[in-house]
Structures are given as C-alpha cells and as structure tokens.
C-alpha cells in the first residue's frame, strides 16, 4: 500500500504523528547509514588534530616572530575595583585632547589592531577545535543511542496508549485506508466517519466490519 499519510523520505517531518509505512521507510534509511558513524568520528578527529597544529603555529608566531610579542595564555583575570570601590569619572574640558589622541590612533590603527586580531584568530581556532571534538564525540555514541531509541519507539508502536499517534496504516485499514488520520488536522477517515455516524467504536478491525453499538468498551489497539 502506498504511503499517503506520511512523508516517505528525508527529512521525515513526523509532526508528532507518523504511520507504520513511514516508520519502515525511516528504519531502512537509518540502517543504510548507521555504519558510517565510525568513519565520521575519525574524520572529525583528524580535522581537530589539524586545527591543533594550526593553533600551535599561531600561538608560536604571536609569542615570538610578531613585532609585538604576545603571551597567548588565554587566562584573563576578571577586572576588580580597588579597595575603595568604584568612582565616577569627573568630566572636564577634555574634548580637545580626546580629538587629538583620536587623530594619532587613526594613524596607528593597523598596529594597534594587531593584538586584537591575533587574539581573535587564536580564540577562533580554539573554538573550531572544540566544535570538531564535539562532532567526533556525537558520532562515537550515535550508533548505540540510535539503536536504543529505535527499540524504544518499536515498543511504543505496540502500546495501545499511542494508537492515535503511531498509525498502523499497513495492517489496520478500513475501506483501503488507515482507520485513523495520520495528522490531527487531516479530514476524518472513512472509519472515523462511520464510527461517528453510528455513535460508537469497534473492537474488530476486519475489513468492512461495522462498529460495535454505542457504549461498548474497547481496550487497546483494534486487532
């Protein structure tokens, strides 16, 4: 049966409700790719090691060869007030000195920016290393976690509490379509319309079986 109630391929937008046929398609997609995680982990580990080499070269350059050597320790102490606390600045007639100083700094802008640029690039490399190491860590645990999550959802499919969310569109059908809508905003299915007209629900899911009389109690998924 064609899957009319679920998006059959990536990105698998379940929207909180999905059908058995869509779940089978998703499992096939995952199983075809779950073996890649080992190579993905190695790839990100190699990238992180390459970035460590780049970071080491940058730190060595700015600490030695740069015309204004810096100590790239990245250990910046938090600024603290003196024992007497903070004092407000007393503004006086400092406009002329400030403007004059700005003109001097404008001529030395490139030299003054070197420290900021150097620290920025070294921090940027360190951030990239952290990101790549995180990606490698995610890949290292992805296989086991994915298998566990799929096992959990397979258990949910068999749980009667989720029958309106995990639609059995391959096995539990009526008049050629799933008994329950795949999404709550879809029009009611033929089964739901018939149940509404008869004012009850059914305990039997065989094709074309009329619903039980109103007030009949049902437990679990239709069988």
Secondary structure by P-SEA (a helix, b strand, c coil): cccccccccccccccccccaaaaaaaaaaaaacccaaaaaaaaaaaaaaaaaaaaaaaaaaaaccccccccccccccccccccccccccccccaaaaaaaaaaaaaaaccccaaaaaaaaaaaaaaaaaaaaaaaaaaaaaaaaaaaaaaaaaaaaaacccccccccccccccccccccccccccccccaaaaaaaaaccccccccccccccccccccccccc
